[in-house]
Amino acid sequence: MSTNGMESWAVDLKDVGAIYPFQGSEGLMVIIGLVFWIGWHILQTRHENAEIEADMAADRSGEETRAAIDRH
């Protein structure tokens, strides 16, 4: 069974048309993939930096609270 209508592959391949969808758009798909990949890393880095800053702020406020308790 063939999805492209060919009965036999024993032909000159230069006479065969497209054998898979979106043929010729590989370059565009690579560019889209790279933009998505780099964008993902940028968003992930921003999220992780915000989380680290929040943890550091919580640690600083905890240290200030401990210092105030120790003074009394």
ChimeraX commands (.cxc) that place a marker at each C-alpha (Angstrom):
marker #1 position 0.00,0.00,0.00 radius 0.5
marker #1 position 1.33,3.40,-0.92 radius 0.5
marker #1 position 0.23,6.81,0.32 radius 0.5
marker #1 position 1.70,8.65,-2.66 radius 0.5
marker #1 position 0.22,6.54,-5.44 radius 0.5
marker #1 position 3.45,4.83,-6.51 radius 0.5
marker #1 position 3.23,1.14,-7.23 radius 0.5
marker #1 position 6.98,0.53,-7.47 radius 0.5
marker #1 position 10.10,2.39,-6.39 radius 0.5
marker #1 position 12.07,0.84,-9.23 radius 0.5
marker #1 position 11.99,4.08,-11.24 radius 0.5
marker #1 position 14.37,6.94,-11.90 radius 0.5
marker #1 position 14.10,9.04,-8.71 radius 0.5
marker #1 position 14.51,12.33,-10.58 radius 0.5
marker #1 position 11.04,11.66,-12.05 radius 0.5
marker #1 position 9.48,11.15,-8.61 radius 0.5
marker #1 position 7.71,14.15,-7.09 radius 0.5
marker #1 position 7.42,15.01,-3.42 radius 0.5
marker #1 position 7.36,11.95,-1.20 radius 0.5
marker #1 position 6.70,13.70,2.11 radius 0.5
marker #1 position 4.65,16.77,3.12 radius 0.5
marker #1 position 6.14,20.27,3.36 radius 0.5
marker #1 position 9.08,19.35,1.15 radius 0.5
marker #1 position 11.34,22.35,0.69 radius 0.5
marker #1 position 10.41,24.04,3.96 radius 0.5
marker #1 position 13.11,22.38,6.07 radius 0.5
marker #1 position 15.14,25.59,6.37 radius 0.5
marker #1 position 12.13,27.50,7.70 radius 0.5
marker #1 position 11.38,24.72,10.20 radius 0.5
marker #1 position 15.00,24.77,11.44 radius 0.5
marker #1 position 14.82,28.53,11.96 radius 0.5
marker #1 position 11.52,28.23,13.82 radius 0.5
marker #1 position 12.98,25.44,15.95 radius 0.5
marker #1 position 16.06,27.49,16.83 radius 0.5
marker #1 position 13.97,30.53,17.76 radius 0.5
marker #1 position 11.75,28.36,19.98 radius 0.5
marker #1 position 14.79,26.67,21.59 radius 0.5
marker #1 position 16.61,29.95,22.33 radius 0.5
marker #1 position 13.38,31.59,23.52 radius 0.5
marker #1 position 12.77,28.66,25.88 radius 0.5
marker #1 position 16.21,29.10,27.42 radius 0.5
marker #1 position 15.69,32.84,27.88 radius 0.5
marker #1 position 12.32,32.33,29.58 radius 0.5
marker #1 position 13.67,29.52,31.74 radius 0.5
marker #1 position 16.66,31.61,32.84 radius 0.5
marker #1 position 14.41,34.55,33.77 radius 0.5
marker #1 position 12.12,32.27,35.78 radius 0.5
marker #1 position 15.01,30.64,37.62 radius 0.5
marker #1 position 16.65,34.01,38.38 radius 0.5
marker #1 position 13.37,35.32,39.83 radius 0.5
marker #1 position 13.06,32.21,41.97 radius 0.5
marker #1 position 16.63,32.52,43.22 radius 0.5
marker #1 position 16.10,36.22,44.04 radius 0.5
marker #1 position 12.95,35.35,46.00 radius 0.5
marker #1 position 14.82,32.69,47.96 radius 0.5
marker #1 position 17.67,35.08,48.70 radius 0.5
marker #1 position 15.23,37.79,49.84 radius 0.5
marker #1 position 13.53,35.29,52.15 radius 0.5
marker #1 position 16.92,34.30,53.57 radius 0.5
marker #1 position 17.86,37.95,54.14 radius 0.5
marker #1 position 14.61,38.69,55.95 radius 0.5
marker #1 position 15.11,35.59,58.08 radius 0.5
marker #1 position 18.62,36.73,59.04 radius 0.5
marker #1 position 17.30,40.17,60.03 radius 0.5
marker #1 position 14.64,38.53,62.18 radius 0.5
marker #1 position 17.21,36.30,63.90 radius 0.5
marker #1 position 19.49,39.29,64.52 radius 0.5
marker #1 position 16.61,41.23,66.13 radius 0.5
marker #1 position 15.76,38.26,68.36 radius 0.5
marker #1 position 19.41,37.85,69.40 radius 0.5
marker #1 position 19.61,41.55,70.43 radius 0.5
marker #1 position 16.73,41.21,72.87 radius 0.5
marker link #1:1,2 radius 0.2
marker link #1:2,3 radius 0.2
marker link #1:3,4 radius 0.2
marker link #1:4,5 radius 0.2
marker link #1:5,6 radius 0.2
marker link #1:6,7 radius 0.2
marker link #1:7,8 radius 0.2
marker link #1:8,9 radius 0.2
marker link #1:9,10 radius 0.2
marker link #1:10,11 radius 0.2
marker link #1:11,12 radius 0.2
marker link #1:12,13 radius 0.2
marker link #1:13,14 radius 0.2
marker link #1:14,15 radius 0.2
marker link #1:15,16 radius 0.2
marker link #1:16,17 radius 0.2
marker link #1:17,18 radius 0.2
marker link #1:18,19 radius 0.2
marker link #1:19,20 radius 0.2
marker link #1:20,21 radius 0.2
marker link #1:21,22 radius 0.2
marker link #1:22,23 radius 0.2
marker link #1:23,24 radius 0.2
marker link #1:24,25 radius 0.2
marker link #1:25,26 radius 0.2
marker link #1:26,27 radius 0.2
marker link #1:27,28 radius 0.2
marker link #1:28,29 radius 0.2
marker link #1:29,30 radius 0.2
marker link #1:30,31 radius 0.2
marker link #1:31,32 radius 0.2
marker link #1:32,33 radius 0.2
marker link #1:33,34 radius 0.2
marker link #1:34,35 radius 0.2
marker link #1:35,36 radius 0.2
marker link #1:36,37 radius 0.2
marker link #1:37,38 radius 0.2
marker link #1:38,39 radius 0.2
marker link #1:39,40 radius 0.2
marker link #1:40,41 radius 0.2
marker link #1:41,42 radius 0.2
marker link #1:42,43 radius 0.2
marker link #1:43,44 radius 0.2
marker link #1:44,45 radius 0.2
marker link #1:45,46 radius 0.2
marker link #1:46,47 radius 0.2
marker link #1:47,48 radius 0.2
marker link #1:48,49 radius 0.2
marker link #1:49,50 radius 0.2
marker link #1:50,51 radius 0.2
marker link #1:51,52 radius 0.2
marker link #1:52,53 radius 0.2
marker link #1:53,54 radius 0.2
marker link #1:54,55 radius 0.2
marker link #1:55,56 radius 0.2
marker link #1:56,57 radius 0.2
marker link #1:57,58 radius 0.2
marker link #1:58,59 radius 0.2
marker link #1:59,60 radius 0.2
marker link #1:60,61 radius 0.2
marker link #1:61,62 radius 0.2
marker link #1:62,63 radius 0.2
marker link #1:63,64 radius 0.2
marker link #1:64,65 radius 0.2
marker link #1:65,66 radius 0.2
marker link #1:66,67 radius 0.2
marker link #1:67,68 radius 0.2
marker link #1:68,69 radius 0.2
marker link #1:69,70 radius 0.2
marker link #1:70,71 radius 0.2
marker link #1:71,72 radius 0.2
view
